[in-house]
Amino acid sequence: MDLFNKMMAWLQAYWSEVVYLSLQHLHIVAVSSALAIIIALPIGIWMSRPRNHRRALAVMQILNIGQAVPKLALLTLAMTLVGVGAPAAIFALWVATILPITVNTYEGLRAVPRHLLEAAEAIGMTPRETLFKVEIPNALNVIFAGLRTALAINVGTAPLAFLVGGGGLGELIFTGIDLNDYGMMLAGAIATAGLAMLVDTLCGLVQRASVSRGLRLAAR
């Protein structure tokens, strides 16, 4: 209880900064995540097509390289390509979150039971209809797992945006470290953790609304 009271006191002491920087943080996360989803979902779908299997392995290796690069190195590269500020942070976070979404989209679509695809073909569905009416609905649980992983990585990595002038809650964390102000540092860290839980909860609600009840029960 004492720890909880201390945490609340730290947040209250920097409340105006927490609110302002949280909005910056969410803006960076939202833009980079949206760009990652727009790019990663089509790539994952393309990779899942049987005719693209060999090329999919090459694409996966390229994405793995991007994931393996340290986040600070990505920020340095982003500064070189797009300059300092929010664009650099958005670029680095975009690169860091593409892989989980792409991989889970690919694996989710590839894991759709073969008999469902055969049944769709037997009733005369086109490949496009099979994709949108059979494959994607059955793969949504796996796809959302990738989305939630990517968002968690994004929210947790976004404090590094401060290092390139991108703002966000990293301003409280790194400034608190520089000033040996642990209250400031922990206020930023607690707010970041809270945002991560909030984003994951909202994504879970969207997943619950999007995935059919039968598939939710089957996944338990």
Phi, psi and omega in degrees: 000320178298319179296318179298318179296322177295317179299317179294324179294320178297317179295318181295325182295330182239031189300315182297319177294320180299315181295312182297313183286332176296321178296319175299316181301312181295326178297313179298315181296316183296315182293312181294322179292318179298316178296320180296318180295316181300323181275315190288320182298311177299323178296316179298320178295315179300317180295330184284347180289133184305324183291344182255016188301313183294316180291333179297323179296320178294318178298320180298320179296319178297316179294324178297323178297315179299324179288328183284338180295129179304147184298324179294325176293323176297320178296320178296316177297319180297320177298322180292322186276317188236003179088190183267170178101192183301321180302321178295317179295318180296318178299313182296317179291326177299313179298320185289338186252000180293317189301308183302321181292315181297312183297315182290326175296314179299309183291323179297317180289323179290338183270358178298129183306137184299325183294333176290321178293320179294322178295319178298318179294323183293329180269007172092017177290142174284163176306322179295316178296321178297319180298309188277335183258341183239304188291305183298314178302324180282342181262000188299323180300316181290319179298316179294329175299319177293320179297317182292322176296315181298318180293322178296317177299318184296310181296320181287333181270337184303332176303335178294345178302331179302328184292340178246019178077023182270356180078202181092181184291347174300336178298318177291317185295308185286326176293320177298322177295315181298322184267002185056033178259093186291331176298315178297314181299313183289330175299316177294320181293317179296318179297321178297315178298320178296320177296320179299316179292321179296313180298318179295320179296315179297320178295323177296322178294319177297319178298316180298323180285333186270326184271134180297153183300321180298318179290326177296318179292323180292333182281347181286000000 
